[in-house]
Amino acid sequence: MARSGSGSVAVIGAGVAGCATAAQLRRAGFDGRISLWETGRGPGGRASTRRSRGDGALAIDHGAPLLNIRSERPPELLEPLLEGGWITPWSGLMALLEGESRLHIGRPDVLGIGQLYRGADGMDGLCRGLLQLGASGAQPAAEAHYGTLIRSLECASSGSWLLRDRQGELQGEADWLVLSSTLLAHPRSCLLFEWPEVPLVRAAASLGDLQLDHALTTIAGIRAEARSNLLLLFPPEDALPWSSLPFSLVNFDPAAQQRWGLRRISIQPLPDGRCAVVAHSSDAFAADHLDVYGSHSAVARLLDLPVDAGREEDVIQALARAVMECLAPWIDDLTLERASPQLMRWAAAFPVAPGLPPSLRLCPLSRVGFCGDYLDGEGFGRIEGALHSAEQLAASLLQAGLT
Ligand SMILES: Cc1cc2nc3c(=O)[nH]c(=O)nc-3n(C[C@H](O)[C@H](O)[C@H](O)COP(=O)(O)OP(=O)(O)OC[C@H]3O[C@@H](n4cnc5c(N)ncnc54)[C@H](O)[C@@H]3O)c2cc1C
């Protein structure tokens, strides 16, 4: 089954890791076909920005609001991203809320240690930048297919990987398959989509690749923390109390998380005077409300799920109340009346260690590679880890004979 010198790659997922894999392969001189498959409307994944066709100024980072680089050897892609103006140093003020309401200005949590950066024009700039770094003139880094959920995988007798959508239509074919998300390899896909089998497990059953089987068993054991995020958008007349706060990102210590059900509040002033505020729930709060997706979430849209508006409203109200009460000592006259609250649920926001060990990153026999923040190593569970994993996978793919 193993072939060398095969020249096309299908990357599932256009989050940081998927885009970085394409970029790094191109930077290393790979000129074969790269196709990129993403169920969302554009690149970004958990580091994406909510935008609106009818409201050009709207940009809300509803997942990661920043990235922190802690390793002694930063990802190689960092410098070109900075030079290209795709990311910029994060210059906000961080605070830590301890217990009931003790606020420590300037004290970071684990996601705030090291060099801090953000997407220059929203966090999705990071992925757009990665794809641009891999482009050559008018030739894009990858053929990107947005709005396409890959539903099933099959390794044909020729050795090619076949990618199909939910209707069973053949969408793509490639020599190498890269999964930048665990979705097609993890039992949560069966729970989420009511699929009878995990797609890659099904495909692997006939391949006899023990390394791939080992990788799949390990991935099945990776748990993830969830987040229910409340998005608020304040009109200019209500924005001042927010932009005057002595912090733009407040993290909650474990006691404060338990007290308020919140993990973080990110304040994002918009250039037109409005202010977006994103409150990230604690893992425990999200776990208690996992079945409430939020009518604007990709999952609800994708699966055409019936939304229980009453339950959604309850979750929104609970999070909004927590935001108002915990910030009451620092903000007067807080009104949410005109704040257009929305809910965004991240079922798998942060993988929980241990992740997939580097020895299982590439399975050359079946030509399957894994990258993403679920790979063990520096930056695990963060954007930094997604970048490192992609760079390492790109190197392994080229070493294994991708030409
Ligand atoms: C609320 C929140 C706050 C965070 N805060 C921080 C922070 O402050 N700092 C930090 O460093 N990190 C933070 N993170 C984590 C960070 O966002 C992730 O580590 C990083 O974005 C992971 O990138 P990735 O490419 O590995 O995965 P993802 O971003 O999940 O990308 C995988 C992509 O694959 C797509 N996909 C999956 N399966 C399929 C399929 N079958 N067909 C088509 N497409 C598919 C998904 O739609 C997704 O876009 C945060 C995450 C969340 C949710």
Ligand as a Chemical Component Dictionary entry (heavy atoms), coordinates in Angstrom:
data_LIG
# 
_chem_comp.id                   LIG 
_chem_comp.type                 NON-POLYMER 
_chem_comp.pdbx_formal_charge   0 
_chem_comp.three_letter_code    LIG 
# 
loop_
_chem_comp_atom.comp_id 
_chem_comp_atom.atom_id 
_chem_comp_atom.alt_atom_id 
_chem_comp_atom.type_symbol 
_chem_comp_atom.charge 
_chem_comp_atom.model_Cartn_x 
_chem_comp_atom.model_Cartn_y 
_chem_comp_atom.model_Cartn_z 
_chem_comp_atom.pdbx_ordinal 
LIG C1  C1  C 0 -13.272 30.059 23.319 1  
LIG C2  C2  C 0 -11.836 29.716 22.998 2  
LIG C3  C3  C 0 -10.799 30.499 23.494 3  
LIG C4  C4  C 0 -9.474  30.189 23.196 4  
LIG N1  N1  N 0 -8.471  30.982 23.647 5  
LIG C5  C5  C 0 -7.191  30.745 23.274 6  
LIG C6  C6  C 0 -6.132  31.639 23.599 7  
LIG O1  O1  O 0 -6.328  32.653 24.249 8  
LIG N2  N2  N 0 -4.871  31.340 23.179 9  
LIG C7  C7  C 0 -4.604  30.215 22.434 10 
LIG O2  O2  O 0 -3.448  30.008 22.055 11 
LIG N3  N3  N 0 -5.585  29.360 22.107 12 
LIG C8  C8  C 0 -6.865  29.598 22.507 13 
LIG N4  N4  N 0 -7.857  28.734 22.151 14 
LIG C9  C9  C 0 -7.493  27.486 21.471 15 
LIG C10 C10 C 0 -7.181  27.757 20.016 16 
LIG O3  O3  O 0 -8.290  28.383 19.415 17 
LIG C11 C11 C 0 -6.859  26.423 19.359 18 
LIG O4  O4  O 0 -5.761  25.830 20.020 19 
LIG C12 C12 C 0 -6.488  26.564 17.883 20 
LIG O5  O5  O 0 -7.299  27.484 17.213 21 
LIG C13 C13 C 0 -6.586  25.169 17.278 22 
LIG O6  O6  O 0 -6.364  25.202 15.890 23 
LIG P1  P1  P 0 -6.476  23.849 15.077 24 
LIG O7  O7  O 0 -6.193  24.141 13.662 25 
LIG O8  O8  O 0 -5.662  22.800 15.761 26 
LIG O9  O9  O 0 -8.000  23.353 15.251 27 
LIG P2  P2  P 0 -9.350  24.040 14.771 28 
LIG O10 O10 O 0 -9.301  25.493 14.905 29 
LIG O11 O11 O 0 -10.434 23.327 15.510 30 
LIG O12 O12 O 0 -9.447  23.682 13.222 31 
LIG C14 C14 C 0 -9.992  22.499 12.721 32 
LIG C15 C15 C 0 -10.927 22.863 11.567 33 
LIG O13 O13 O 0 -11.354 21.666 10.932 34 
LIG C16 C16 C 0 -12.694 21.833 10.501 35 
LIG N5  N5  N 0 -13.228 20.481 10.330 36 
LIG C17 C17 C 0 -13.213 19.469 11.235 37 
LIG N6  N6  N 0 -13.735 18.370 10.717 38 
LIG C18 C18 C 0 -14.096 18.673 9.446  39 
LIG C19 C19 C 0 -14.700 17.924 8.401  40 
LIG N7  N7  N 0 -15.036 16.643 8.572  41 
LIG N8  N8  N 0 -14.938 18.529 7.222  42 
LIG C20 C20 C 0 -14.593 19.839 7.050  43 
LIG N9  N9  N 0 -14.018 20.597 8.008  44 
LIG C21 C21 C 0 -13.765 20.019 9.195  45 
LIG C22 C22 C 0 -13.320 22.634 11.633 46 
LIG O14 O14 O 0 -14.465 23.314 11.196 47 
LIG C23 C23 C 0 -12.181 23.581 12.019 48 
LIG O15 O15 O 0 -12.285 24.809 11.324 49 
LIG C24 C24 C 0 -9.191  29.041 22.408 50 
LIG C25 C25 C 0 -10.233 28.253 21.909 51 
LIG C26 C26 C 0 -11.550 28.595 22.191 52 
LIG C27 C27 C 0 -12.660 27.751 21.617 53 
# 
loop_
_chem_comp_bond.comp_id 
_chem_comp_bond.atom_id_1 
_chem_comp_bond.atom_id_2 
_chem_comp_bond.value_order 
_chem_comp_bond.pdbx_ordinal 
LIG C1  C2  SING 1  
LIG C2  C3  SING 2  
LIG C2  C26 DOUB 3  
LIG C3  C4  DOUB 4  
LIG C4  N1  SING 5  
LIG C4  C24 SING 6  
LIG N1  C5  DOUB 7  
LIG C5  C6  SING 8  
LIG C5  C8  SING 9  
LIG C6  O1  DOUB 10 
LIG C6  N2  SING 11 
LIG N2  C7  SING 12 
LIG C7  O2  DOUB 13 
LIG C7  N3  SING 14 
LIG N3  C8  DOUB 15 
LIG C8  N4  SING 16 
LIG N4  C9  SING 17 
LIG N4  C24 SING 18 
LIG C9  C10 SING 19 
LIG C10 O3  SING 20 
LIG C10 C11 SING 21 
LIG C11 O4  SING 22 
LIG C11 C12 SING 23 
LIG C12 O5  SING 24 
LIG C12 C13 SING 25 
LIG C13 O6  SING 26 
LIG O6  P1  SING 27 
LIG P1  O7  DOUB 28 
LIG P1  O8  SING 29 
LIG P1  O9  SING 30 
LIG O9  P2  SING 31 
LIG P2  O10 DOUB 32 
LIG P2  O11 SING 33 
LIG P2  O12 SING 34 
LIG O12 C14 SING 35 
LIG C14 C15 SING 36 
LIG C15 O13 SING 37 
LIG C15 C23 SING 38 
LIG O13 C16 SING 39 
LIG C16 N5  SING 40 
LIG C16 C22 SING 41 
LIG N5  C17 SING 42 
LIG N5  C21 SING 43 
LIG C17 N6  DOUB 44 
LIG N6  C18 SING 45 
LIG C18 C19 SING 46 
LIG C18 C21 DOUB 47 
LIG C19 N7  SING 48 
LIG C19 N8  DOUB 49 
LIG N8  C20 SING 50 
LIG C20 N9  DOUB 51 
LIG N9  C21 SING 52 
LIG C22 O14 SING 53 
LIG C22 C23 SING 54 
LIG C23 O15 SING 55 
LIG C24 C25 DOUB 56 
LIG C25 C26 SING 57 
LIG C26 C27 SING 58 
# 
